[in-house]
């Protein structure tokens, strides 16, 4: 009798497991259906959103690329300045040699975003110089 | 005419006298029961589509018993106990219902047809909305199916017979027919008859059970939902039916004809094949149900049902149905506590898979106490889950019980 009760309990357990497995499959089907329905019903909006995202990504890349180029220019300019003593922390190092005509205009220096980057790059360089000097 | 006596001329009466008083009494009881079933079917207390042909069949088979040329008692309807091919062929040429019985009933085809028709009635959208709640309720409503199995073995039935009668707790006629055909073929006539008789009683009996176990305050609960009920497209329901058919057939190949029939019905409903849908949900379902009722009535021959196990089957059958109803309501109470009062426990009774009777019963009871409370959607979800869990248990019983 005990064996039979145990067998019944096992069958009950198996039924619960399979029942919930079936419920999970039903839930998955329903969730999949919701997902596809959302995509189908908002197709045009999603396409527009995708285009907008692509454009924004492109703009960010372009800006980043410009900024990198500019950073390189600024670095070169700064290095030139150092080599010629113009940006040296010690004013006595200035040899009086002109670094030449700068490719930057005022806007490049005073534009807030670029200016920050400029200050960061130049500041870092000068602090490095200070460390080495000290 | 002098040599012909009354009993030879009117063999219905003659066999009544010749068979002994026990058989005579049993036949008279079955004739009376047939009259009662026809009356209750006509009044709408029981399902008329099954009960009226069943009642008339019962009356006809028990009145129309005659003496066969070999001197034994018999009838010209059918002989369900034949298995020899030659005898079957002979019988098919004499008994007018034998071909229908042999080719549709004893191989489970009619159960599959009924299941296919039931499939066309099921809107699985309700199940897709709340699958875990529905399946949980349905699993609770199988309490009778599980508890009656060891109980029946305890009172002397074999495990196969016990599993067959325990399936009455699933409240699904085709499942009982299928299980008893596979596991206990010698008892499938009485088990199926008992099952269909009791299934007819759920409509009249369950409201009392619900009123006994659920107080009026809880019966009147109106469930509030923040989310708007979703409506799923037919293609989603079609995908659901194909996926579930594949999964369940993989798990239980023995019960795959039933899974196939049920999900084919759902697929027919959702695929937009209008003519096939009209055929399956109309003539096929109603025709099969009518023939099933007729065959069940004709199988109620007192000679076949005078088995000492019948009383046990009658008691076990009603116990299984009662326990399943209680299990469903317990499931309803569990959900009521989980959802902190925002769940009507009456929905639990709908998880007993007598599609769509129990769902209608649940809504009817709730509407009487609170006309604003609509639970039919949730009740149908639980109802459909009940069919699925019954099919799962059929698969488990048919696969595992022979190993016991």
Interface residues (C-beta under 8 A of the other chain):
Chain A: X1 X4 X5 X7 X8 X11 X12 X14 X15 X16 X18 X19 X20 X21 X22 X23 X24 X25 X26 X27 X29 X30 X33 X34 X37
Chain B: X127 X128 X129 X131 X132 X134 X135 X136 X138 X139 X142 X146 X149 X150 X153 X154 X159 X230 X232 X233 X236 X239 X240 X243 X244 X247 X248 X251 X388 X389 X392 X393 X396 X397 X400 X404
